[in-house]
Amino acid sequence: MMEGADMDDLREKFVSLIAAATDAAALEELRVQAVGKKGEISLRMRELGKMGPEERQVMGPKLNALKDEITSALAAKKAALEDAALDARLQAEWLDVTLPARDRRAGTIHPVSQVWEEATAIFADMGFAVAEGPQIDSDWYNFDALNIPGHHPARAEMDTFYMARAAGDNRPPHVLRTHTSPVQIRAMEAQGAPIRIIAPGRVYRADYDQTHTPMFHQVEGLAIDRDISMANLKWVLEEFFSAFFGTAVKTRFRASHFPFTEPSAEVDIQCSWEGGTVKVGEGDAWLEVLGSGMVHPKVLQAGGIDPDQWQGFAFGMGIDRIAMLKYGIPDLRAFFESDLRWLRHYGFSALQVPTIRGG
Ligand code: PHE
């Protein structure tokens, strides 16, 4: 026979055991002990069947209430333990989001890209648009259209890279363009006269030493109109070099020969040598920086422009060359070695703006 006092003992026992439990496993053990299939409260409930109806009416609700009380005490303790665990984690994994972030090095702009942009900005100021052509071109665009026929020694001089043809295909092979001059022809074909374009881009020659790499960069210039002369060429180039080097730069035109210009001139810029370093825009030494001339009538013809109506100048300048001069970089080969130390030293911040005339 079960007494009220017995129930109070049970309640007290489980309430205090639950309060003392320190983890989920201990709590689960207590649940089985109290209200599991063979738990102490469950066994008591089974005994209800043996009671008389009156006694059962009194004990039934009491036992149910006890079972509910213990069940909710278990649930409350479980929630409390989980809260405590979460609190402990939040304490342990606390993070100060106001701390400054770890320093991450930004990449730099390669000197070739920088100078490419600078040259483009300066020529754009003078009314030149940017034109492009393929790096793999036909020998017609790279040579024939530029008045360099098949037997011409200039072909051999240029150390050309030839593409392969399938066996039995006897057409002349395509080439990696040896200069940006084929873009002259493409611009003439695409837009006719008048023309004012520059064509910056990669060019290729089989050559390798301190001042030559098999791939390098040129910027071509082409201006065609009814009355363009060498005087315009000289003005444009002096204007360009002064803006580019940020100081007045004198040029010297030396008579030269290119098959695609007549007359032709190689252009030097004024410089000085002091203790092995070169300074542009002062002194009485000269440095060769480009080839130029008046576009040959045969070249205008190849581009579909009537040489009796139109004339113009063209020039081709080494981008890497003027980058070395402006930024004091001694060895061309380092440009293309992807050495991070070199890139960090000579590279430019992305925020650096190109030198623009008057700016
Ligand atoms: N294409 C010539 C070179 O690569 C340069 C040049 C361009 C000369 C245009 C005259 C006119 O050497």
Boltz pocket constraint, residues with backbone or C-beta under 6 A from the ligand:
constraints:
  - pocket:
      binder: B
      contacts: [[A, 178], [A, 179], [A, 180], [A, 181], [A, 221], [A, 258], [A, 261], [A, 265], [A, 290], [A, 291], [A, 292], [A, 293], [A, 314], [A, 315], [A, 316], [A, 317]]
      max_distance: 6.0
